[in-house]
Amino acid sequence: MNGAAYTDILSATTSTYSEIPSSVGTWTYRVNSSGCPTQYSTAATVVVAVPCTNPSISSQSTATQTQCLNSTFTAISVTAAGTGLSYQWYKNSAASTSGGTTVGTNSNSYTPLATTAGTLYYYCIVTGTCGSPVTSSLSGAFIVNPVSVGGSLTGGTNPIIYDSSTGTITLSGSTGSIVKWQKMVGASSWSDIANTNATYSENPTSAGTWQYRANVKSGVCTDAYSNAFSIGRSSIQ
């Protein structure tokens, strides 16, 4: 019996019996003895449980990701098999699957947050109700770029006269790489200057107010501009 009622085993007519149960559950057996009235033996019970399989990992996310500070990475995951699985994720500043700090919850996936500039790695330890825990391979590098900071322009000579140099204008306090500089004369629009250095100077060619600024970009973060630095150029030759 594996359920609410007994069923006959017509082929079993000896004092011993064995079989391979066909499903999980509680199987109960009894013997019907000949005679009048019908007599049954005491019941023998066999519990058939789900086979306990050791934990194993068949695949995981290994792609490198790069984000700006305070952004969210794409979730990483492991595909595992086994009985009664639980998951614990770890992060590590070193490329190692030991010595990390616990993060996340009991899930086969985890979504890292870009809360600190630098590079982190992730791995997962999968534990089951039987067998030894297994550790996933190391994830790809998770790179967090600091937010772009335009910085400040200082220096130069102000005002200047005809055919004189602006003097050296210097960018400081920026975060990221200098992409270019820009200038604007009077009320015109900004135009690009192909300069990626932290300093710039030139001889303005017309009278008016000449403004300069630097464009800075940190990794994948949105670019930023420095303050606009103004120099007045007179028309007197």
GROMACS elastic network, one bead per residue, 0.5 to 0.9 nm:
[ bonds ]
;  ai    aj funct       b0    kb
    1     4     6  0.74339   500
    1     5     6  0.62330   500
    1     7     6  0.61412   500
    1     8     6  0.88161   500
    1    26     6  0.79819   500
    1    27     6  0.53143   500
    1    29     6  0.62678   500
    1    30     6  0.88768   500
    2     5     6  0.77225   500
    2     6     6  0.78069   500
    2    23     6  0.85543   500
    2    24     6  0.88445   500
    2    25     6  0.65955   500
    2    26     6  0.57227   500
    2    28     6  0.65994   500
    3     6     6  0.78163   500
    3    25     6  0.83773   500
    3    26     6  0.77271   500
    3    27     6  0.78228   500
    3    28     6  0.88569   500
    6    28     6  0.82221   500
    6    29     6  0.81718   500
    6    30     6  0.88151   500
    8    11     6  0.88996   500
    8    12     6  0.89357   500
    9    12     6  0.57179   500
    9    13     6  0.85949   500
   10    13     6  0.73746   500
   12    15     6  0.83978   500
   12    16     6  0.80880   500
   12    17     6  0.66980   500
   13    16     6  0.83151   500
   13    17     6  0.86494   500
   14    17     6  0.72923   500
   15    31     6  0.84043   500
   19    22     6  0.89738   500
   21    24     6  0.77020   500
   21    25     6  0.89785   500
   21    27     6  0.77488   500
   21    48     6  0.74242   500
   23    48     6  0.73568   500
   23    49     6  0.87989   500
   24    27     6  0.87311   500
   24    47     6  0.77779   500
   24    49     6  0.55311   500
   24    50     6  0.63875   500
   25    46     6  0.84330   500
   25    47     6  0.58883   500
   25    48     6  0.51462   500
   25    49     6  0.65561   500
   25    50     6  0.88385   500
   26    45     6  0.68110   500
   26    46     6  0.58196   500
   26    48     6  0.61053   500
   26    49     6  0.85753   500
   27    44     6  0.83410   500
   27    45     6  0.56909   500
   27    46     6  0.50706   500
   27    47     6  0.61171   500
   27    48     6  0.73639   500
   28    43     6  0.62524   500
   28    44     6  0.55235   500
   28    46     6  0.62265   500
   28    47     6  0.85559   500
   29    42     6  0.85163   500
   29    43     6  0.54672   500
   29    44     6  0.51287   500
   29    45     6  0.63616   500
   29    46     6  0.82778   500
   30    40     6  0.65148   500
   30    41     6  0.55423   500
   30    42     6  0.61865   500
   30    44     6  0.64098   500
   31    39     6  0.83223   500
   31    40     6  0.54896   500
   31    41     6  0.51317   500
   31    42     6  0.77686   500
   31    43     6  0.80033   500
   32    38     6  0.70353   500
   32    39     6  0.58949   500
   32    41     6  0.66194   500
   33    38     6  0.66306   500
   33    39     6  0.53680   500
   33    40     6  0.60612   500
   33    41     6  0.75307   500
   34    37     6  0.83532   500
   34    38     6  0.64273   500
   34    39     6  0.70831   500
   35    38     6  0.56906   500
   35    39     6  0.70397   500
   36    39     6  0.76568   500
   40    43     6  0.84462   500
   41    44     6  0.89300   500
   48    51     6  0.88797   500
   49    52     6  0.84775   500
   50    83     6  0.87654   500
   51    83     6  0.81539   500
   52    82     6  0.74041   500
   52    83     6  0.55763   500
   52    84     6  0.85868   500
   52   128     6  0.89999   500
   52   129     6  0.75500   500
   52   130     6  0.63062   500
   52   131     6  0.86574   500
   53    56     6  0.88994   500
   53    81     6  0.80823   500
   53    83     6  0.53644   500
   53    84     6  0.89883   500
   53   128     6  0.82289   500
   53   129     6  0.84172   500
   53   130     6  0.66335   500
   53   131     6  0.74359   500
   54    81     6  0.78620   500
   54    82     6  0.51658   500
   54    83     6  0.66284   500
   54   127     6  0.87395   500
   54   128     6  0.66150   500
   54   129     6  0.78816   500
   54   130     6  0.55868   500
   54   132     6  0.71097   500
   54   133     6  0.84225   500
   55    80     6  0.69143   500
   55    81     6  0.56070   500
   55    83     6  0.68192   500
   55    84     6  0.86584   500
   55    85     6  0.70624   500
   55   126     6  0.67975   500
   55   127     6  0.64272   500
   55   128     6  0.55684   500
   55   129     6  0.84977   500
   55   130     6  0.76469   500
   55   131     6  0.66803   500
   55   132     6  0.73185   500
   55   133     6  0.67178   500
   55   134     6  0.66502   500
   56    79     6  0.86135   500
   56    80     6  0.54916   500
   56    81     6  0.53738   500
   56    82     6  0.63987   500
   56   126     6  0.77774   500
   56   133     6  0.84824   500
   56   134     6  0.65098   500
   56   135     6  0.88888   500
   57    60     6  0.77507   500
   57    78     6  0.69069   500
   57    79     6  0.58170   500
   57    81     6  0.64918   500
   57    82     6  0.89973   500
   57   126     6  0.79946   500
   57   134     6  0.74700   500
   57   135     6  0.81432   500
   57   136     6  0.68018   500
   58    78     6  0.77022   500
   58    79     6  0.56900   500
   58    80     6  0.58664   500
   58    81     6  0.77575   500
   59    77     6  0.84452   500
   59    78     6  0.57634   500
   59    79     6  0.51982   500
   59    80     6  0.74007   500
   59   136     6  0.85280   500
   60    76     6  0.74994   500
   60    77     6  0.55893   500
   60    79     6  0.61132   500
   60    80     6  0.88307   500
   60   136     6  0.74278   500
   60   137     6  0.77195   500
   60   139     6  0.79765   500
   61    75     6  0.86794   500
   61    76     6  0.53731   500
   61    77     6  0.56411   500
   61    78     6  0.66366   500
   61   138     6  0.89318   500
   61   139     6  0.63374   500
   61   140     6  0.77969   500
   62    76     6  0.79977   500
   62   137     6  0.81859   500
   62   138     6  0.71227   500
   62   141     6  0.83131   500
   63    76     6  0.88350   500
   63   139     6  0.68762   500
   63   141     6  0.75788   500
   63   142     6  0.87604   500
   64   139     6  0.75396   500
   64   142     6  0.58790   500
   64   143     6  0.78274   500
   65    73     6  0.71501   500
   65    74     6  0.79501   500
   65   140     6  0.72363   500
   65   141     6  0.64317   500
   65   143     6  0.62041   500
   65   144     6  0.86265   500
   66    73     6  0.78107   500
   66   141     6  0.81251   500
   66   142     6  0.58470   500
   66   144     6  0.59053   500
   66   145     6  0.73959   500
   66   219     6  0.84106   500
   66   220     6  0.72594   500
   67    70     6  0.83605   500
   67    71     6  0.62997   500
   67    72     6  0.73414   500
   67    73     6  0.67301   500
   67   114     6  0.67864   500
   67   142     6  0.78795   500
   67   143     6  0.63584   500
   67   144     6  0.51508   500
   67   145     6  0.62437   500
   67   219     6  0.82923   500
   67   220     6  0.63598   500
   67   221     6  0.73976   500
   68    71     6  0.57657   500
   68    72     6  0.85579   500
   68   114     6  0.69730   500
   68   117     6  0.81707   500
   68   143     6  0.83662   500
   68   144     6  0.54932   500
   68   146     6  0.62068   500
   68   147     6  0.63617   500
   68   218     6  0.82979   500
   68   219     6  0.75315   500
   68   220     6  0.60588   500
   68   221     6  0.50359   500
   68   222     6  0.83177   500
   69    72     6  0.86711   500
   69   113     6  0.86749   500
   69   114     6  0.52666   500
   69   115     6  0.59054   500
   69   116     6  0.65157   500
   69   117     6  0.61518   500
   69   144     6  0.56833   500
   69   145     6  0.57442   500
   69   146     6  0.53542   500
   69   147     6  0.59684   500
   69   221     6  0.79259   500
   70   113     6  0.70046   500
   70   114     6  0.50733   500
   70   115     6  0.51137   500
   70   116     6  0.77345   500
   70   144     6  0.86562   500
   70   146     6  0.89614   500
   70   147     6  0.87049   500
   71   113     6  0.63031   500
   71   114     6  0.52359   500
   71   115     6  0.74437   500
   71   144     6  0.86879   500
   72    75     6  0.86959   500
   72   111     6  0.73335   500
   72   112     6  0.64335   500
   72   114     6  0.58255   500
   72   115     6  0.87072   500
   73    76     6  0.86316   500
   73   111     6  0.62815   500
   73   112     6  0.55379   500
   73   113     6  0.60262   500
   73   114     6  0.69263   500
   73   142     6  0.81734   500
   74   110     6  0.88241   500
   74   111     6  0.62235   500
   74   112     6  0.74498   500
   75   109     6  0.64935   500
   75   110     6  0.54078   500
   75   112     6  0.67581   500
   76   108     6  0.85281   500
   76   109     6  0.55110   500
   76   110     6  0.54332   500
   76   111     6  0.62538   500
   76   112     6  0.80006   500
   76   122     6  0.87215   500
   76   139     6  0.82297   500
   77   107     6  0.86104   500
   77   108     6  0.55312   500
   77   110     6  0.63178   500
   77   111     6  0.87482   500
   77   124     6  0.86392   500
   78   108     6  0.55490   500
   78   109     6  0.65195   500
   78   124     6  0.76670   500
   78   136     6  0.76126   500
   79   108     6  0.70282   500
   79   109     6  0.89874   500
   80    85     6  0.82059   500
   80   108     6  0.79456   500
   80   126     6  0.77217   500
   81    85     6  0.76394   500
   82    85     6  0.62553   500
   82   127     6  0.87093   500
   82   128     6  0.63636   500
   82   129     6  0.83524   500
   82   130     6  0.83373   500
   83   127     6  0.89683   500
   83   128     6  0.55282   500
   83   129     6  0.58911   500
   83   130     6  0.69529   500
   84   127     6  0.79098   500
   84   129     6  0.51899   500
   84   130     6  0.81004   500
   85   126     6  0.66042   500
   85   127     6  0.55138   500
   85   129     6  0.69610   500
   86   106     6  0.59080   500
   86   107     6  0.72197   500
   86   108     6  0.81302   500
   86   125     6  0.84141   500
   86   126     6  0.57875   500
   86   127     6  0.52354   500
   86   128     6  0.63301   500
   86   129     6  0.88938   500
   87   105     6  0.74286   500
   87   107     6  0.56639   500
   87   108     6  0.61166   500
   87   109     6  0.87717   500
   87   124     6  0.66688   500
   87   125     6  0.59341   500
   87   127     6  0.64350   500
   87   128     6  0.89986   500
   88   102     6  0.70930   500
   88   103     6  0.73911   500
   88   104     6  0.69986   500
   88   105     6  0.66399   500
   88   106     6  0.60167   500
   88   107     6  0.76181   500
   88   108     6  0.83965   500
   88   123     6  0.85650   500
   88   124     6  0.55548   500
   88   125     6  0.53446   500
   88   126     6  0.66195   500
   88   127     6  0.83523   500
   89   101     6  0.83883   500
   89   102     6  0.58889   500
   89   103     6  0.54028   500
   89   104     6  0.57787   500
   89   105     6  0.74132   500
   89   106     6  0.82115   500
   89   107     6  0.86294   500
   89   108     6  0.86941   500
   89   109     6  0.85868   500
   89   110     6  0.73923   500
   89   122     6  0.70527   500
   89   123     6  0.58384   500
   89   125     6  0.64999   500
   89   126     6  0.88409   500
   90    97     6  0.83061   500
   90    98     6  0.87886   500
   90    99     6  0.87464   500
   90   100     6  0.54086   500
   90   101     6  0.51997   500
   90   103     6  0.53613   500
   90   104     6  0.77815   500
   90   121     6  0.83290   500
   90   122     6  0.55890   500
   90   123     6  0.54485   500
   90   124     6  0.60913   500
   90   125     6  0.80846   500
   91    94     6  0.88905   500
   91    97     6  0.87516   500
   91    99     6  0.88429   500
   91   100     6  0.51956   500
   91   101     6  0.53193   500
   91   102     6  0.65213   500
   91   103     6  0.67234   500
   91   120     6  0.65381   500
   91   121     6  0.55854   500
   91   123     6  0.66767   500
   91   124     6  0.89142   500
   92    95     6  0.69792   500
   92    96     6  0.69754   500
   92    97     6  0.77415   500
   92    98     6  0.80195   500
   92    99     6  0.71167   500
   92   101     6  0.64219   500
   92   119     6  0.88272   500
   92   120     6  0.56381   500
   92   121     6  0.51847   500
   92   122     6  0.62759   500
   92   123     6  0.83753   500
   93    96     6  0.83159   500
   93   100     6  0.77832   500
   93   118     6  0.83184   500
   93   119     6  0.63015   500
   93   121     6  0.61951   500
   93   122     6  0.88983   500
   94    97     6  0.85796   500
   94    99     6  0.87442   500
   94   100     6  0.83494   500
   94   119     6  0.84228   500
   94   120     6  0.70921   500
   94   121     6  0.69451   500
   95   120     6  0.79816   500
   95   121     6  0.62303   500
   95   122     6  0.87345   500
   95   138     6  0.72218   500
   95   139     6  0.87836   500
   95   140     6  0.89980   500
   95   141     6  0.81680   500
   96    99     6  0.75366   500
   96   100     6  0.79474   500
   96   121     6  0.77896   500
   96   122     6  0.87683   500
   96   123     6  0.86860   500
   96   138     6  0.68341   500
   97   100     6  0.70590   500
   97   121     6  0.86555   500
   97   122     6  0.78811   500
   97   123     6  0.62861   500
   97   124     6  0.84803   500
   97   135     6  0.75945   500
   97   136     6  0.79697   500
   97   137     6  0.72177   500
   97   138     6  0.61398   500
   98   123     6  0.89802   500
  100   121     6  0.89461   500
  100   122     6  0.82883   500
  100   123     6  0.85950   500
  103   110     6  0.85613   500
  103   112     6  0.88639   500
  104   107     6  0.78614   500
  104   109     6  0.86162   500
  104   110     6  0.61724   500
  104   111     6  0.80349   500
  104   112     6  0.85145   500
  105   108     6  0.88038   500
  105   109     6  0.87549   500
  105   110     6  0.77839   500
  106   109     6  0.85810   500
  107   110     6  0.71344   500
  108   124     6  0.83129   500
  108   126     6  0.86020   500
  112   115     6  0.88508   500
  112   122     6  0.87734   500
  112   142     6  0.86110   500
  113   116     6  0.85786   500
  114   117     6  0.72984   500
  114   142     6  0.84776   500
  114   143     6  0.82443   500
  114   144     6  0.58932   500
  114   145     6  0.86787   500
  115   144     6  0.79491   500
  116   119     6  0.86249   500
  116   144     6  0.67654   500
  116   145     6  0.86157   500
  116   146     6  0.81204   500
  117   143     6  0.75785   500
  117   145     6  0.55357   500
  117   146     6  0.53907   500
  117   147     6  0.87946   500
  118   142     6  0.82848   500
  118   143     6  0.58866   500
  118   144     6  0.51638   500
  118   145     6  0.67401   500
  118   146     6  0.80819   500
  119   141     6  0.63608   500
  119   142     6  0.54873   500
  119   144     6  0.61585   500
  119   145     6  0.88315   500
  120   140     6  0.87838   500
  120   141     6  0.60105   500
  120   142     6  0.51312   500
  120   143     6  0.66016   500
  120   144     6  0.82686   500
  121   138     6  0.67327   500
  121   139     6  0.57614   500
  121   140     6  0.64808   500
  121   141     6  0.53587   500
  121   142     6  0.60291   500
  121   143     6  0.89158   500
  122   137     6  0.88234   500
  122   138     6  0.60645   500
  122   139     6  0.52177   500
  122   140     6  0.77736   500
  122   141     6  0.81790   500
  122   142     6  0.82652   500
  123   135     6  0.72829   500
  123   136     6  0.57618   500
  123   137     6  0.63822   500
  123   138     6  0.52164   500
  123   139     6  0.60537   500
  124   134     6  0.84516   500
  124   135     6  0.58824   500
  124   136     6  0.53531   500
  124   137     6  0.79685   500
  124   138     6  0.83763   500
  125   133     6  0.65648   500
  125   134     6  0.56580   500
  125   136     6  0.62492   500
  126   133     6  0.55508   500
  126   134     6  0.53373   500
  126   135     6  0.63300   500
  126   136     6  0.77926   500
  127   130     6  0.82474   500
  127   131     6  0.81543   500
  127   132     6  0.70013   500
  127   134     6  0.66453   500
  127   135     6  0.89171   500
  128   131     6  0.66793   500
  128   132     6  0.74804   500
  128   133     6  0.67388   500
  129   132     6  0.88607   500
  130   133     6  0.87644   500
  135   138     6  0.89449   500
  136   139     6  0.85038   500
  138   141     6  0.87789   500
  139   142     6  0.82282   500
  144   219     6  0.87152   500
  145   148     6  0.85131   500
  145   176     6  0.88740   500
  145   218     6  0.63732   500
  145   219     6  0.57417   500
  145   220     6  0.69496   500
  145   221     6  0.68981   500
  146   149     6  0.87738   500
  146   175     6  0.74894   500
  146   176     6  0.79134   500
  146   218     6  0.64729   500
  146   219     6  0.79146   500
  146   221     6  0.75730   500
  147   175     6  0.72784   500
  147   176     6  0.80279   500
  147   217     6  0.83731   500
  147   218     6  0.63118   500
  147   219     6  0.86076   500
  147   221     6  0.59837   500
  147   222     6  0.75884   500
  147   223     6  0.85695   500
  147   224     6  0.89743   500
  148   174     6  0.75639   500
  148   175     6  0.53021   500
  148   176     6  0.56571   500
  148   177     6  0.86683   500
  148   216     6  0.65383   500
  148   217     6  0.53453   500
  148   219     6  0.82179   500
  148   221     6  0.62575   500
  148   222     6  0.65787   500
  148   223     6  0.57968   500
  148   224     6  0.57498   500
  148   225     6  0.88388   500
  149   173     6  0.76804   500
  149   176     6  0.69256   500
  149   216     6  0.68491   500
  149   217     6  0.77006   500
  149   218     6  0.79513   500
  149   223     6  0.78878   500
  149   224     6  0.57814   500
  149   225     6  0.74109   500
  149   226     6  0.76998   500
  150   171     6  0.87188   500
  150   172     6  0.87481   500
  150   173     6  0.76380   500
  150   174     6  0.50511   500
  150   175     6  0.67797   500
  150   176     6  0.82336   500
  150   178     6  0.88460   500
  150   213     6  0.89502   500
  150   214     6  0.70236   500
  150   215     6  0.65173   500
  150   216     6  0.55142   500
  150   217     6  0.80945   500
  150   223     6  0.79373   500
  150   227     6  0.74219   500
  151   171     6  0.65095   500
  151   172     6  0.55673   500
  151   175     6  0.72819   500
  151   214     6  0.83234   500
  151   216     6  0.83866   500
  151   224     6  0.86291   500
  151   225     6  0.74171   500
  151   227     6  0.71382   500
  152   170     6  0.80512   500
  152   171     6  0.55497   500
  152   172     6  0.54774   500
  152   173     6  0.62148   500
  152   174     6  0.72270   500
  152   213     6  0.87513   500
  152   214     6  0.87059   500
  152   226     6  0.53575   500
  152   227     6  0.56504   500
  152   228     6  0.84837   500
  152   229     6  0.86316   500
  153   169     6  0.64114   500
  153   170     6  0.54172   500
  153   172     6  0.66076   500
  153   173     6  0.89891   500
  153   199     6  0.89651   500
  153   212     6  0.84409   500
  153   213     6  0.73243   500
  153   214     6  0.80586   500
  153   226     6  0.67660   500
  153   227     6  0.64378   500
  153   228     6  0.75139   500
  153   229     6  0.61963   500
  154   168     6  0.86215   500
  154   169     6  0.57593   500
  154   170     6  0.54134   500
  154   171     6  0.66838   500
  154   172     6  0.80111   500
  154   229     6  0.74410   500
  155   167     6  0.73527   500
  155   168     6  0.61497   500
  155   170     6  0.60813   500
  155   171     6  0.89886   500
  156   165     6  0.85080   500
  156   166     6  0.54393   500
  156   170     6  0.79040   500
  156   201     6  0.78632   500
  156   231     6  0.79490   500
  157   160     6  0.64159   500
  157   165     6  0.77491   500
  157   166     6  0.54128   500
  157   167     6  0.53350   500
  157   168     6  0.78822   500
  157   169     6  0.85213   500
  157   231     6  0.72456   500
  158   166     6  0.73838   500
  158   167     6  0.87324   500
  158   230     6  0.80756   500
  158   231     6  0.52410   500
  158   232     6  0.61325   500
  158   233     6  0.80062   500
  159   166     6  0.84050   500
  159   231     6  0.57932   500
  159   233     6  0.59289   500
  159   234     6  0.75609   500
  160   163     6  0.84465   500
  160   164     6  0.61093   500
  160   165     6  0.72904   500
  160   166     6  0.68642   500
  160   204     6  0.89789   500
  160   231     6  0.73630   500
  160   232     6  0.62394   500
  160   234     6  0.64939   500
  161   164     6  0.56845   500
  161   165     6  0.85496   500
  161   207     6  0.84777   500
  161   232     6  0.83818   500
  161   233     6  0.54967   500
  161   234     6  0.50087   500
  161   235     6  0.69427   500
  161   236     6  0.63974   500
  161   237     6  0.70682   500
  162   165     6  0.88319   500
  162   203     6  0.84428   500
  162   204     6  0.78647   500
  162   205     6  0.77217   500
  162   206     6  0.77794   500
  162   207     6  0.76236   500
  162   233     6  0.68065   500
  162   234     6  0.62337   500
  162   235     6  0.61003   500
  162   236     6  0.59757   500
  162   237     6  0.50973   500
  163   203     6  0.60099   500
  163   204     6  0.70236   500
  163   205     6  0.71061   500
  163   206     6  0.89384   500
  163   237     6  0.76491   500
  164   167     6  0.84317   500
  164   202     6  0.83873   500
  164   203     6  0.55502   500
  164   204     6  0.73545   500
  164   233     6  0.85492   500
  165   168     6  0.83550   500
  165   201     6  0.67154   500
  165   202     6  0.54247   500
  165   204     6  0.70186   500
  166   169     6  0.75199   500
  166   200     6  0.87223   500
  166   201     6  0.56133   500
  166   202     6  0.57578   500
  166   203     6  0.61181   500
  166   204     6  0.73183   500
  166   231     6  0.71820   500
  166   233     6  0.88206   500
  167   200     6  0.81302   500
  167   201     6  0.55835   500
  167   202     6  0.73883   500
  167   203     6  0.86350   500
  168   199     6  0.63070   500
  168   200     6  0.57022   500
  168   201     6  0.50424   500
  168   202     6  0.84041   500
  169   198     6  0.83547   500
  169   199     6  0.54708   500
  169   200     6  0.52844   500
  169   201     6  0.61610   500
  169   212     6  0.87740   500
  169   229     6  0.85044   500
  170   198     6  0.58595   500
  170   200     6  0.67671   500
  171   174     6  0.73070   500
  171   197     6  0.87019   500
  171   198     6  0.51416   500
  171   199     6  0.62345   500
  171   200     6  0.87586   500
  171   213     6  0.88648   500
  171   214     6  0.75065   500
  171   226     6  0.79137   500
  172   198     6  0.74949   500
  174   177     6  0.83770   500
  174   178     6  0.86454   500
  174   216     6  0.73135   500
  174   226     6  0.78686   500
  175   178     6  0.88668   500
  175   216     6  0.72229   500
  175   217     6  0.75410   500
  175   218     6  0.64596   500
  176   179     6  0.89491   500
  176   216     6  0.57497   500
  176   219     6  0.70728   500
  176   223     6  0.85904   500
  177   196     6  0.79907   500
  177   215     6  0.85256   500
  177   216     6  0.54418   500
  177   217     6  0.53916   500
  177   218     6  0.60453   500
  177   219     6  0.80968   500
  178   181     6  0.79155   500
  178   195     6  0.81722   500
  178   196     6  0.50966   500
  178   197     6  0.68262   500
  178   198     6  0.73607   500
  178   214     6  0.70364   500
  178   215     6  0.59264   500
  178   217     6  0.65666   500
  178   218     6  0.88513   500
  179   194     6  0.84508   500
  179   195     6  0.76767   500
  179   196     6  0.56637   500
  179   197     6  0.88941   500
  179   214     6  0.78035   500
  179   215     6  0.55810   500
  179   216     6  0.55127   500
  179   217     6  0.66295   500
  179   223     6  0.87982   500
  180   192     6  0.68620   500
  180   193     6  0.60702   500
  180   194     6  0.56293   500
  180   195     6  0.51584   500
  180   196     6  0.51789   500
  180   197     6  0.82234   500
  180   213     6  0.88589   500
  180   214     6  0.60988   500
  180   215     6  0.53997   500
  180   216     6  0.74482   500
  181   191     6  0.85662   500
  181   192     6  0.60373   500
  181   194     6  0.66173   500
  181   195     6  0.57856   500
  181   196     6  0.71131   500
  181   197     6  0.87745   500
  181   200     6  0.83773   500
  181   212     6  0.71737   500
  181   213     6  0.57290   500
  181   215     6  0.58365   500
  181   216     6  0.89175   500
  182   190     6  0.60392   500
  182   191     6  0.53725   500
  182   193     6  0.51391   500
  182   194     6  0.83738   500
  182   195     6  0.88206   500
  182   211     6  0.82164   500
  182   212     6  0.56586   500
  182   213     6  0.53529   500
  182   214     6  0.62154   500
  182   215     6  0.76140   500
  183   189     6  0.83343   500
  183   190     6  0.54315   500
  183   191     6  0.55041   500
  183   192     6  0.66661   500
  183   193     6  0.70866   500
  183   210     6  0.69197   500
  183   211     6  0.53920   500
  183   213     6  0.65199   500
  183   214     6  0.89380   500
  183   228     6  0.88974   500
  184   187     6  0.73744   500
  184   188     6  0.60096   500
  184   189     6  0.58293   500
  184   191     6  0.63647   500
  184   209     6  0.82530   500
  184   210     6  0.58610   500
  184   211     6  0.51299   500
  184   212     6  0.66119   500
  184   213     6  0.89274   500
  185   188     6  0.57317   500
  185   189     6  0.77135   500
  185   190     6  0.80134   500
  185   206     6  0.86619   500
  185   207     6  0.88961   500
  185   208     6  0.67901   500
  185   209     6  0.58500   500
  185   211     6  0.63850   500
  186   189     6  0.86024   500
  186   208     6  0.60156   500
  186   209     6  0.52538   500
  186   210     6  0.64543   500
  186   211     6  0.79500   500
  187   209     6  0.87942   500
  188   191     6  0.89350   500
  190   211     6  0.87537   500
  190   212     6  0.87080   500
  192   195     6  0.87170   500
  193   196     6  0.87709   500
  195   198     6  0.84645   500
  195   199     6  0.85490   500
  195   200     6  0.75838   500
  195   214     6  0.89588   500
  196   199     6  0.84725   500
  196   214     6  0.86729   500
  196   215     6  0.89366   500
  197   200     6  0.72527   500
  198   214     6  0.85009   500
  204   207     6  0.77615   500
  204   210     6  0.75664   500
  204   233     6  0.71630   500
  205   233     6  0.87605   500
  206   233     6  0.72383   500
  206   234     6  0.81289   500
  206   235     6  0.72110   500
  207   210     6  0.85786   500
  207   232     6  0.76955   500
  207   234     6  0.50944   500
  207   236     6  0.85142   500
  208   231     6  0.84650   500
  208   232     6  0.58563   500
  208   233     6  0.52978   500
  208   234     6  0.65556   500
  208   235     6  0.78605   500
  209   230     6  0.65361   500
  209   231     6  0.57429   500
  209   233     6  0.61664   500
  209   234     6  0.87426   500
  210   229     6  0.82107   500
  210   230     6  0.56391   500
  210   231     6  0.51874   500
  210   232     6  0.61460   500
  210   233     6  0.72722   500
  211   228     6  0.60824   500
  211   229     6  0.53053   500
  211   231     6  0.62901   500
  211   232     6  0.86426   500
  212   227     6  0.83384   500
  212   228     6  0.55431   500
  212   229     6  0.50700   500
  212   230     6  0.64689   500
  212   231     6  0.83941   500
  213   225     6  0.66807   500
  213   226     6  0.55911   500
  213   227     6  0.61462   500
  213   229     6  0.62752   500
  214   224     6  0.84586   500
  214   225     6  0.56488   500
  214   226     6  0.53413   500
  214   227     6  0.79130   500
  214   228     6  0.82735   500
  215   223     6  0.68902   500
  215   224     6  0.58762   500
  215   226     6  0.66076   500
  216   223     6  0.55505   500
  216   224     6  0.53065   500
  216   225     6  0.61091   500
  216   226     6  0.77822   500
  217   220     6  0.77336   500
  217   221     6  0.65981   500
  217   222     6  0.65289   500
  217   224     6  0.62940   500
  217   225     6  0.87853   500
  218   221     6  0.54713   500
  218   222     6  0.74486   500
  218   223     6  0.69028   500
  218   224     6  0.87945   500
  219   222     6  0.84445   500
  219   223     6  0.89746   500
  220   223     6  0.86348   500
  225   228     6  0.83759   500
  226   229     6  0.86231   500
  233   236     6  0.88790   500
  234   237     6  0.82688   500
